[in-house]
Amino acid sequence: MDIIRSRDFTAPDAWGALDIANMGGITTRLHWTDKPYQWHINDGQEVFVVLDGNVNMKYRINGLERSVLLEVGDIFYASVGTEHVAHPQGEARVLVIEQAGSV
């Protein structure tokens, strides 16, 4: 059993992660970042939960770029094939649940 205080978690580099669980190939990881990620498509589905800070999530549907500002408590679900990139507004901590080894 572990208690994790997400607001206290930091990493030496942007998108550094604390591995919390691997349940049958599905990982749960806590990330700290202060820089954007990269445009990508996951190998499967992804659940992205903002725990601290704000994240501008950009995504493409039918080639059109859209964005939404995610605040604390907001959840972004990327279905299979959803191209997306997260741009934190300052520091952010996010919980990511996805297939192990996904980009």
C-alpha angles and dihedrals in degrees: 000000000000136000112208121194099205094192089062095051119107133162133208091240136032112276092018109159143209110213107225105171145349110203111184093323096320112113130207113202134174112219130195119198145157097181135064120266120221133271106271148152116224123230088242139350122326133202113200117190122187109221099168133011130004129290127197102215114201120194140167127232117182089344094306117121117226134170140200130191109235117204132190109306095019119129126208116198116199111196120207109297097018109142110212147152131199120223112188117210097225116319119355138176118206136179113222123193115189146128112299112264095019117146 
